[in-house]
Amino acid sequence: MKMNKEIDESNFHSHLRKRMLQRGISTREIKTTIENGWEATDAKKETIGKVYVFQYGKTWEGIFFEEKEVTVYYKIESDQLIILTAKARYGNNFTRSIKK
């Protein structure tokens, strides 16, 4: 999905900003995941899930990680993107899938 406009607060479910901070996820990472990620097979019915692996090369909570896998779950209602939640896993050698 190519974003025609910048993601703004109207796109975020009310609890998401707090979760992003807790999980170390930026707005840029959410946008990149939606635009370039592959399908998250665990998305619930009527929800779209996308996964993307970023090169990280930083410390998170005192441990160094090479990569960060971000998964974003969202839906589209009346042509409005609504980002429901996002999660991150930190590690190395995450499985990657090619976008179809």
C-alpha positions in Angstrom: 0.0 0.0 0.0 1.6 3.3 -1.1 0.7 6.1 1.3 -0.6 9.1 -0.5 -0.3 11.4 2.5 1.7 11.5 5.7 0.6 9.4 8.6 -0.8 11.7 11.3 -2.6 11.4 14.6 -5.9 10.7 12.9 -4.5 7.4 11.7 -3.5 6.0 15.1 -5.8 4.1 17.4 -6.0 5.9 20.8 -3.7 3.6 22.7 -1.1 3.1 20.0 1.3 6.0 20.8 1.9 4.6 24.3 2.6 1.1 22.9 5.0 2.6 20.3 7.0 4.2 23.0 7.1 1.0 25.1 8.1 -1.1 22.2 10.6 1.4 20.6 8.7 1.9 17.3 8.8 5.1 15.4 6.2 6.6 13.0 8.8 6.2 10.2 9.1 2.5 10.9 5.3 2.1 10.9 5.1 3.9 7.5 7.9 1.8 6.0 6.3 -1.4 7.3 3.0 -0.6 5.8 4.5 0.4 2.4 7.2 -2.2 2.0 6.3 -5.1 4.4 5.0 -8.5 3.7 1.8 -10.1 4.9 1.6 -10.9 8.6 -0.1 -14.3 8.6 -1.5 -13.9 12.1 -3.7 -10.8 11.4 -7.3 -11.2 12.6 -10.2 -11.2 10.2 -10.8 -7.8 8.6 -7.4 -6.6 9.8 -4.3 -6.2 7.6 -0.9 -7.1 9.1 2.4 -6.2 7.6 5.9 -7.2 8.8 9.3 -5.6 8.0 12.8 -6.3 9.2 15.0 -3.3 9.8 18.8 -3.2 10.3 19.1 -2.0 13.9 22.7 -2.2 15.2 21.8 -0.6 18.5 21.2 -1.4 22.1 17.6 -1.9 23.4 17.0 -2.3 27.1 20.7 -2.9 27.7 21.3 -5.6 25.0 22.8 -5.1 21.5 20.6 -6.3 18.6 21.5 -6.4 14.9 17.9 -6.3 13.7 14.4 -5.2 14.6 11.3 -6.8 13.2 8.2 -4.5 13.2 4.7 -5.8 12.7 1.8 -3.4 12.1 -1.8 -4.2 12.2 -4.3 -1.8 10.6 -7.6 -1.6 8.8 -9.1 0.7 6.2 -12.6 2.2 6.9 -14.2 4.6 4.5 -10.8 5.1 2.8 -9.3 6.1 6.2 -6.2 4.2 7.4 -6.6 3.2 11.0 -3.4 1.8 12.6 -4.6 -0.5 15.4 -1.3 -1.7 17.0 2.3 -2.4 16.3 4.8 -4.7 17.9 8.6 -5.1 17.7 10.9 -8.0 18.2 14.6 -7.4 18.6 17.2 -10.0 17.5 19.2 -11.3 14.5 18.5 -13.3 11.4 14.8 -12.8 11.3 12.9 -14.6 8.5 12.1 -12.4 5.6 9.4 -12.8 3.0 9.2 -11.3 -0.4 6.2 -8.9 -0.9 3.8 -10.3 -3.5 
